[in-house]
Amino acid sequence: MQNEKKYLESYLKLLDINPHFQKIKESKNFKNYFEPSKHWTPDEINFPFKKNLLSKIINNIKKIYDHKTTCLVQNQLELNFCSETGSHISLPRSHDKIGKITNINHNLNTLIFQGTILSAAKSLTIKNKIHFSMGTSRVYLNNANSAAYIQFDKDDGYVRLVSNRWKDTPQIFIPPFHINEIQSLKNEAFTFATKKYTGNDRGYAFCKKNITKIFSFFEEVAISNLHDQKSSYTFSEQISKIHANIFNEILKETGVKQVTIDYEKLSWEFLIELLEDKTSLTYIIFSNKQLFDSFLDIFSEIQTGWQKGQLPFDLVVEKNGIKKLSPILFSEFDTSDRTIFLEKILELLKENKIIPKGVLQFFIFMVEGGLLPIGGMNQSNYCTKIRDLSVQFMCNNLGKYERSNALKKLPCEIMSISPAWGFMNNSNNLFSFSDFLEKEIAITKDQLQSILDIPAEDALFLSIPILSQFMLHENIAPEFENKFIQEIKEKGNILIL
């Protein structure tokens, strides 16, 4: 291929940042690539808190989904203890920053969207009826991947969901929507459509239809808060359910149902349980000063974790009703008396005054619970580092050889977010969320299955322009990109909708 050399140069640079791209490149297709994850069922001898973690996941699902859905997820997780974990708790959209003029092929949200669909396709390989996602609501509202906006028009049709007052607040601490707020946002969207499509009755009717469709998801979730038998949802639980509703609209002809939850509070509760159980590795580490100091040092400097001299928690700082997160210096806590230290940590966790860093969350999910997380390019990197360091730590510091050997097999280097599999017909634009709105596309089961047959190398190379911009801060010239896309299209190894 005439432009392959140019792409290989970028690929080699990306490989330096994340060596796990090589596994995608070497795979025959996505069926082959996902094979190690399809049968991940951790045993309860080497992962003794699997049942505890599963129970907390199921309890979380029960709160916002019906009984049938809860049972389907439980059955699936008992056979394959795996979750897509790449997406923040947010709503799909075409642009990282709403209103920003950008080539859609160079937008990370497109890969996040396609990653969710790709991960759903994986579910078909083991005849799952559920695609299960867990995401973090720790992300601040002003983050590009937050739930700050909902999009209903490909260009600039959107409304901001939450007041700018909360821009520096993690989503987990943002108040939930009420039905009157949803109606107000819906009216705002209709006002925008009226102004934008003045004199264009067809455009207005189409935009109004999309607004009605999208806000029906919001209304369903907000109204369910009024039911006496339901606990009130948090903002992140509302967004999780709306995220599931949106993807279920896209997946409705495939036989796969999307279920999305927020793992933040779930992880806090799981950590509390581990710190109260003297048989857990987490308790053993935290209760022994030498082990704890080694743990802090060995696992420091990993993305989503802590720096040297810090504890593996964020302090929740509140001022004028606004909550922010701040790292905690090791020197700010007296760690000499382990009993007092543990009691203080547990007290602060239970009062939501501190929350565990991402590295500690994934450590307990993988090492104690045996959960296989499959996320994006960054997550595959840091989760694999956590796994490998945990294997060494369990051998060298804890003498847990059998458990370390079992953990070594956890294939967390697999990622769903980064390969690109679909293009819009008659364009070189990657299929994105906005196309679901504008073209009213629902993916069929045959199309979802066909994604699994796409050569993984082609799918990876199609995403290189976005990955280069996101990870290398470099741009590939459009003439190279367009020619390369055409060459892959001519091979017939991509889904065109």
C-alpha positions as CSV (number, residue, x, y, z in Angstrom):
1,M,0.0,0.0,0.0
2,Q,1.5,3.3,-1.1
3,N,0.9,5.2,2.1
4,E,1.6,2.4,4.5
5,K,5.1,3.7,5.2
6,K,3.7,7.1,6.4
7,Y,1.3,5.3,8.8
8,L,3.9,2.9,10.0
9,E,6.1,5.8,11.1
10,S,3.2,7.1,13.3
11,Y,2.4,3.6,14.5
12,L,6.0,3.0,15.7
13,K,5.8,6.2,17.7
14,L,2.5,5.1,19.3
15,L,4.0,1.7,20.0
16,D,6.6,3.4,22.2
17,I,3.8,4.9,24.3
18,N,1.7,1.8,24.4
19,P,3.3,-1.5,23.3
20,H,-0.1,-3.2,23.4
21,F,-1.1,-1.8,20.0
22,Q,1.1,-4.6,18.7
23,K,-1.4,-7.3,19.8
24,I,-4.1,-5.6,17.7
25,K,-1.8,-5.4,14.7
26,E,-0.8,-9.1,14.9
27,S,-4.4,-10.3,15.3
28,K,-6.2,-11.9,12.3
29,N,-9.4,-10.1,13.2
30,F,-11.3,-9.0,16.3
31,K,-12.6,-12.4,17.0
32,N,-9.0,-13.5,17.4
33,Y,-8.0,-10.4,19.3
34,F,-10.8,-10.7,21.9
35,E,-10.3,-14.5,22.4
36,P,-8.3,-14.3,25.7
37,S,-11.0,-12.2,27.3
38,K,-14.0,-14.3,26.3
39,H,-13.3,-17.0,28.8
40,W,-12.0,-15.0,31.8
41,T,-13.7,-16.6,34.8
42,P,-11.5,-16.1,37.9
43,D,-11.5,-18.8,40.5
44,E,-12.5,-18.0,44.0
45,I,-9.4,-19.5,45.6
46,N,-7.0,-17.0,44.0
47,F,-9.6,-14.2,43.8
48,P,-11.5,-14.8,47.1
49,F,-13.4,-11.5,47.0
50,K,-14.9,-12.1,43.6
51,K,-18.3,-12.8,45.1
52,N,-18.2,-9.7,47.2
53,L,-17.4,-7.5,44.2
54,L,-20.0,-9.2,42.0
55,S,-22.6,-8.7,44.7
56,K,-21.9,-5.0,44.9
57,I,-22.1,-4.7,41.1
58,I,-25.5,-6.5,41.1
59,N,-26.8,-4.3,43.9
60,N,-25.8,-1.3,41.9
61,I,-27.6,-2.6,38.8
62,K,-30.7,-3.4,40.8
63,K,-31.1,0.2,41.8
64,I,-31.6,1.5,38.2
65,Y,-32.5,-1.5,36.1
66,D,-35.3,-4.0,36.1
67,H,-35.2,-7.5,37.6
68,K,-34.8,-9.3,34.2
69,T,-31.8,-7.1,33.2
70,T,-30.2,-7.6,36.6
71,C,-30.5,-11.4,36.3
72,L,-29.1,-11.4,32.7
73,V,-26.0,-9.4,33.9
74,Q,-25.5,-11.6,36.9
75,N,-25.6,-14.8,34.7
76,Q,-23.2,-13.2,32.2
77,L,-20.7,-12.1,34.9
78,E,-20.7,-15.5,36.5
79,L,-19.5,-16.9,33.1
80,N,-17.3,-14.1,32.0
81,F,-16.2,-11.7,34.8
82,C,-15.4,-8.8,32.4
83,S,-16.6,-5.2,31.9
84,E,-16.0,-2.5,29.3
85,T,-14.5,0.3,31.4
86,G,-13.1,2.7,28.9
87,S,-15.8,5.4,28.8
88,H,-16.3,8.1,31.4
89,I,-19.9,8.4,32.6
90,S,-20.9,10.7,29.8
91,L,-23.2,10.9,26.8
92,P,-21.9,10.1,23.3
93,R,-21.3,13.1,21.0
94,S,-19.3,13.9,17.9
95,H,-16.9,16.5,19.2
96,D,-14.6,16.7,22.3
97,K,-15.7,20.3,22.7
98,I,-19.2,21.2,21.5
99,G,-19.1,23.8,18.8
100,K,-15.5,23.3,18.0
101,I,-14.9,23.0,14.2
102,T,-12.9,19.9,13.8
103,N,-12.5,17.0,11.3
104,I,-14.6,14.3,12.8
105,N,-11.9,11.7,11.9
106,H,-9.6,13.4,14.4
107,N,-11.9,13.3,17.3
108,L,-11.5,11.0,20.2
109,N,-15.2,10.8,20.9
110,T,-15.6,8.9,17.6
111,L,-13.2,6.2,18.9
112,I,-15.0,6.1,22.2
113,F,-18.3,5.6,20.5
114,Q,-17.0,3.0,18.1
115,G,-15.2,1.3,21.0
116,T,-18.5,0.7,22.8
117,I,-20.1,-0.8,19.7
118,L,-17.0,-3.0,19.1
119,S,-17.1,-4.2,22.7
120,A,-20.8,-5.0,22.2
121,A,-19.9,-7.0,19.2
122,K,-17.5,-9.0,21.4
123,S,-20.5,-10.1,23.4
124,L,-21.9,-11.9,20.5
125,T,-18.9,-14.2,20.3
126,I,-20.0,-15.9,23.6
127,K,-23.7,-15.5,22.9
128,N,-24.2,-12.8,25.5
129,K,-27.4,-10.8,25.5
130,I,-25.8,-8.1,27.6
131,H,-23.1,-5.6,26.9
132,F,-22.0,-4.5,30.4
133,S,-20.1,-1.2,30.9
134,M,-18.7,0.3,34.1
135,G,-17.4,3.9,34.0
136,T,-16.0,6.6,36.3
137,S,-17.9,9.7,37.3
138,R,-14.8,11.1,38.9
139,V,-14.1,13.2,35.8
140,Y,-14.7,16.9,36.3
141,L,-17.6,18.6,34.4
142,N,-15.1,20.8,32.4
143,N,-13.3,17.7,31.1
144,A,-13.7,17.1,27.4
145,N,-15.3,13.7,28.1
146,S,-17.7,14.7,30.8
147,A,-21.5,14.7,30.7
148,A,-21.5,18.5,30.3
149,Y,-23.6,18.5,27.0
150,I,-26.1,16.5,25.1
151,Q,-26.0,16.7,21.3
152,F,-29.0,16.5,19.0
153,D,-27.6,18.0,15.9
154,K,-24.3,17.2,14.1
155,D,-23.1,20.7,13.9
156,D,-23.8,22.9,16.9
157,G,-27.1,21.5,18.1
158,Y,-26.6,20.9,21.8
159,V,-27.6,22.1,25.3
160,R,-25.4,22.3,28.3
161,L,-26.8,19.9,30.9
162,V,-25.5,21.4,34.1
163,S,-24.7,24.9,35.3
164,N,-21.2,26.1,34.8
165,R,-21.2,26.5,38.6
166,W,-20.2,22.8,38.7
167,K,-17.4,22.9,36.1
168,D,-14.6,22.1,38.6
169,T,-16.7,19.4,40.4
170,P,-16.4,15.7,39.9
171,Q,-19.6,14.4,38.4
172,I,-20.1,12.0,41.3
173,F,-20.9,15.1,43.5
174,I,-23.2,16.9,41.1
175,P,-26.9,17.0,42.1
176,P,-29.4,14.9,40.1
177,F,-31.8,16.3,37.6
178,H,-35.5,16.7,38.4
179,I,-38.3,16.5,35.9
180,N,-38.8,20.3,35.8
181,E,-35.1,20.8,34.9
182,I,-35.4,18.3,32.1
183,Q,-38.4,20.1,30.7
184,S,-36.5,23.4,30.9
185,L,-33.6,21.9,29.0
186,K,-35.9,20.5,26.4
187,N,-37.6,23.9,25.8
188,E,-34.1,25.4,25.5
189,A,-33.3,22.9,22.7
190,F,-36.6,23.6,20.9
191,T,-35.8,27.3,21.1
192,F,-32.5,26.7,19.5
193,A,-34.0,24.6,16.7
194,T,-36.6,27.3,16.0
195,K,-33.9,29.9,15.5
196,K,-31.5,27.7,13.5
197,Y,-34.1,26.3,11.1
198,T,-36.1,29.5,10.4
199,G,-37.6,29.1,6.9
200,N,-36.5,25.4,6.8
201,D,-39.5,23.4,7.9
202,R,-38.0,20.1,7.0
203,G,-34.8,20.8,8.9
204,Y,-36.8,22.0,11.9
205,A,-39.1,18.9,11.9
206,F,-36.0,16.6,11.8
207,C,-34.2,18.4,14.6
208,K,-37.4,18.5,16.7
209,K,-37.7,14.8,16.2
210,N,-34.2,14.2,17.5
211,I,-34.7,16.5,20.5
212,T,-37.9,14.6,21.4
213,K,-36.1,11.3,21.0
214,I,-33.1,12.2,23.1
215,F,-35.0,14.0,25.9
216,S,-37.4,11.0,26.1
217,F,-34.5,9.2,27.6
218,F,-34.0,11.9,30.2
219,E,-37.7,12.1,31.0
220,E,-37.9,8.3,31.6
221,V,-35.0,8.4,34.0
222,A,-36.2,11.6,35.8
223,I,-39.8,10.2,36.2
224,S,-38.5,7.0,37.7
225,N,-37.1,9.0,40.5
226,L,-40.7,9.8,41.5
227,H,-41.6,6.2,42.1
228,D,-41.9,5.4,45.8
229,Q,-40.2,2.0,45.4
230,K,-37.1,3.5,43.8
231,S,-34.3,5.3,45.6
232,S,-33.4,8.7,44.1
233,Y,-30.8,8.4,41.5
234,T,-27.6,10.4,41.6
235,F,-26.5,12.5,38.7
236,S,-24.0,9.9,37.6
237,E,-26.7,7.1,37.8
238,Q,-29.0,9.2,35.7
239,I,-26.3,9.7,33.0
240,S,-25.5,6.0,33.2
241,K,-29.1,5.0,32.5
242,I,-29.4,7.6,29.7
243,H,-26.1,6.3,28.2
244,A,-27.6,2.8,28.2
245,N,-30.9,4.0,26.6
246,I,-29.0,5.8,23.8
247,F,-27.0,2.7,22.9
248,N,-30.0,0.4,23.2
249,E,-31.6,2.5,20.5
250,I,-28.6,1.9,18.3
251,L,-28.3,-1.8,19.2
252,K,-32.0,-2.6,19.3
253,E,-31.9,-4.9,16.2
254,T,-28.8,-6.8,17.4
255,G,-30.2,-8.8,20.3
256,V,-27.6,-7.2,22.6
257,K,-28.7,-4.9,25.5
258,Q,-26.5,-2.2,26.9
259,V,-26.2,-1.9,30.7
260,T,-24.1,1.0,32.1
261,I,-23.2,1.7,35.7
262,D,-20.9,4.1,37.6
263,Y,-18.2,2.3,39.5
264,E,-17.1,5.1,41.8
265,K,-19.2,4.5,44.9
266,L,-19.1,0.8,44.3
267,S,-15.3,0.9,44.5
268,W,-15.4,2.9,47.8
269,E,-17.8,0.4,49.3
270,F,-15.6,-2.5,48.1
271,L,-12.5,-0.9,49.6
272,I,-14.2,-0.4,52.9
273,E,-15.2,-4.1,53.0
274,L,-11.6,-5.1,52.2
275,L,-10.1,-2.9,54.9
276,E,-12.5,-4.4,57.4
277,D,-11.6,-8.0,56.5
278,K,-8.2,-9.1,58.0
279,T,-7.9,-11.9,55.3
280,S,-7.8,-9.5,52.4
281,L,-4.5,-8.5,50.8
282,T,-5.6,-4.9,51.0
283,Y,-5.9,-5.1,54.8
284,I,-2.6,-6.9,55.1
285,I,-0.9,-4.1,53.1
286,F,-2.6,-1.2,54.9
287,S,-2.1,-2.7,58.4
288,N,1.7,-3.2,57.9
289,K,3.7,0.0,57.7
290,Q,6.6,-1.6,55.8
291,L,4.3,-3.2,53.3
292,F,2.2,-0.1,52.9
293,D,5.3,2.1,52.4
294,S,6.6,-0.3,49.7
295,F,3.2,-0.4,48.1
296,L,3.0,3.4,47.9
297,D,6.5,3.5,46.4
298,I,6.2,0.7,43.9
299,F,2.8,1.8,42.5
300,S,3.5,5.5,42.4
301,E,3.8,7.6,39.2
302,I,1.2,5.5,37.3
303,Q,-1.5,7.4,35.4
304,T,-4.7,7.9,37.5
305,G,-2.7,7.2,40.6
306,W,-0.5,9.0,43.1
307,Q,2.9,10.7,43.0
308,K,5.7,9.9,45.4
309,G,5.0,11.4,48.8
310,Q,1.2,11.1,48.5
311,L,-1.4,8.7,49.8
312,P,-3.5,6.6,47.4
313,F,-6.6,8.8,48.1
314,D,-8.0,12.2,47.1
315,L,-9.3,14.5,49.7
316,V,-12.8,15.8,49.1
317,V,-12.7,19.6,49.7
318,E,-16.0,21.5,50.0
319,K,-16.5,25.2,49.8
320,N,-19.8,27.0,49.3
321,G,-21.5,23.6,48.4
322,I,-18.9,22.9,45.6
323,K,-16.8,19.8,46.0
324,K,-13.3,19.4,44.5
325,L,-10.6,16.8,44.9
326,S,-7.1,17.4,46.2
327,P,-4.2,14.9,46.6
328,I,-3.2,14.0,50.2
329,L,0.5,14.2,51.2
330,F,1.9,11.3,53.1
331,S,3.2,13.8,55.7
332,E,-0.3,14.9,56.5
333,F,-1.2,11.6,58.1
334,D,0.4,9.9,61.1
335,T,0.9,6.4,59.8
336,S,3.1,5.1,62.7
337,D,0.2,3.5,64.7
338,R,-1.5,1.2,62.1
339,T,-4.6,0.7,64.1
340,I,-5.3,4.4,64.4
341,F,-4.3,4.9,60.8
342,L,-6.7,2.3,59.5
343,E,-9.6,3.5,61.7
344,K,-9.0,7.1,60.4
345,I,-9.0,5.9,56.8
346,L,-12.2,3.9,57.3
347,E,-13.9,6.8,59.0
348,L,-13.1,9.2,56.2
349,L,-14.1,6.7,53.5
350,K,-17.4,6.0,55.1
351,E,-18.1,9.8,55.4
352,N,-17.1,10.3,51.7
353,K,-14.3,12.7,52.8
354,I,-11.7,10.8,50.9
355,I,-12.0,8.6,47.8
356,P,-9.5,6.1,46.4
357,K,-7.3,7.0,43.5
358,G,-7.9,5.2,40.2
359,V,-4.9,2.9,40.6
360,L,-6.1,1.7,44.0
361,Q,-9.6,1.2,42.5
362,F,-8.2,-1.0,39.7
363,F,-5.9,-2.8,42.1
364,I,-8.8,-4.0,44.2
365,F,-11.0,-4.7,41.2
366,M,-8.4,-6.9,39.5
367,V,-6.3,-8.3,42.4
368,E,-9.0,-8.9,45.0
369,G,-12.1,-9.3,42.8
370,G,-10.6,-10.8,39.6
371,L,-12.5,-8.4,37.3
372,L,-11.2,-8.0,33.8
373,P,-11.4,-4.4,32.7
374,I,-11.4,-3.7,28.9
375,G,-11.0,0.0,28.1
376,G,-9.1,2.4,26.0
377,M,-5.5,2.9,24.9
378,N,-4.4,4.6,28.1
379,Q,-6.3,2.2,30.4
380,S,-4.8,-0.9,28.7
381,N,-1.4,0.7,29.5
382,Y,-1.9,1.5,33.2
383,C,-4.0,-1.5,34.0
384,T,-1.3,-3.8,32.6
385,K,1.3,-1.9,34.7
386,I,-0.9,-2.4,37.8
387,R,-1.3,-6.1,37.0
388,D,2.5,-6.7,36.4
389,L,3.5,-4.7,39.5
390,S,0.9,-6.6,41.6
391,V,2.3,-10.0,40.3
392,Q,5.8,-8.9,41.5
393,F,4.5,-7.4,44.8
394,M,2.5,-10.6,45.7
395,C,5.6,-12.7,45.0
396,N,8.3,-10.6,46.5
397,N,6.5,-8.9,49.3
398,L,3.6,-11.2,50.2
399,G,4.7,-14.7,49.2
400,K,1.4,-15.3,47.4
401,Y,2.8,-17.3,44.5
402,E,-0.3,-19.1,43.3
403,R,-2.4,-15.9,43.4
404,S,0.3,-14.0,41.5
405,N,0.4,-16.7,38.8
406,A,-3.4,-16.6,38.5
407,L,-3.4,-12.8,38.2
408,K,-0.6,-13.0,35.5
409,K,-3.2,-14.5,33.1
410,L,-5.6,-11.6,33.4
411,P,-5.6,-10.1,29.8
412,C,-6.1,-6.4,30.7
413,E,-3.9,-5.3,27.8
414,I,-6.8,-5.9,25.5
415,M,-8.6,-2.6,24.5
416,S,-11.9,-1.9,22.8
417,I,-11.3,1.9,22.4
418,S,-8.8,2.8,19.7
419,P,-9.5,0.6,16.6
420,A,-12.0,2.1,14.1
421,W,-14.4,-0.1,12.2
422,G,-17.1,1.9,10.4
423,F,-17.4,4.8,7.9
424,M,-20.4,6.7,6.6
425,N,-21.3,5.9,3.0
426,N,-19.9,8.3,0.4
427,S,-17.5,10.0,2.9
428,N,-14.3,9.5,4.7
429,N,-15.8,10.3,8.0
430,L,-15.8,7.6,10.7
431,F,-19.3,6.6,11.8
432,S,-20.1,8.6,14.9
433,F,-22.9,9.2,17.4
434,S,-24.3,12.1,15.3
435,D,-24.9,9.7,12.4
436,F,-27.2,7.7,14.6
437,L,-29.3,10.8,14.9
438,E,-29.1,12.2,11.4
439,K,-29.3,8.9,9.5
440,E,-31.5,7.1,12.1
441,I,-29.3,4.1,12.0
442,A,-29.8,1.0,14.1
443,I,-27.1,-1.5,13.6
444,T,-28.3,-5.0,12.6
445,K,-27.0,-8.3,14.2
446,D,-25.3,-9.2,10.9
447,Q,-23.5,-5.9,10.8
448,L,-22.4,-6.2,14.4
449,Q,-21.1,-9.7,13.8
450,S,-19.3,-8.5,10.6
451,I,-17.3,-6.1,12.7
452,L,-15.6,-9.0,14.4
453,D,-14.3,-10.2,11.0
454,I,-12.6,-7.0,10.2
455,P,-8.8,-7.3,10.1
456,A,-7.6,-5.8,13.3
457,E,-4.5,-4.2,11.7
458,D,-6.7,-2.3,9.2
459,A,-9.0,-1.1,12.0
460,L,-6.0,0.0,14.1
461,F,-4.4,1.9,11.1
462,L,-7.7,3.7,10.4
463,S,-7.6,5.2,13.9
464,I,-3.9,6.3,13.7
465,P,-4.8,10.0,12.7
466,I,-6.9,10.4,15.9
467,L,-4.4,8.5,18.0
468,S,-1.5,10.6,16.7
469,Q,-3.3,13.8,17.5
470,F,-4.4,12.6,20.9
471,M,-1.3,10.8,22.1
472,L,1.5,12.3,20.0
473,H,0.1,15.8,19.4
474,E,0.9,15.3,15.7
475,N,-1.2,15.6,12.6
476,I,-1.1,13.3,9.5
477,A,-1.5,15.3,6.3
478,P,-5.1,14.9,4.9
479,E,-3.9,13.8,1.5
480,F,-2.1,10.8,3.1
481,E,-5.0,10.0,5.3
482,N,-7.7,10.1,2.6
483,K,-5.6,8.0,0.2
484,F,-5.0,5.4,2.9
485,I,-8.7,5.3,3.8
486,Q,-9.6,4.7,0.2
487,E,-7.1,1.9,-0.1
488,I,-8.6,0.1,3.0
489,K,-12.1,0.7,1.7
490,E,-11.2,-0.9,-1.6
491,K,-10.0,-4.0,0.2
492,G,-13.6,-4.3,1.6
493,N,-12.3,-4.7,5.2
494,I,-14.4,-2.0,6.8
495,L,-18.1,-1.6,7.6
496,I,-19.8,1.2,5.5
497,L,-23.2,2.3,6.7
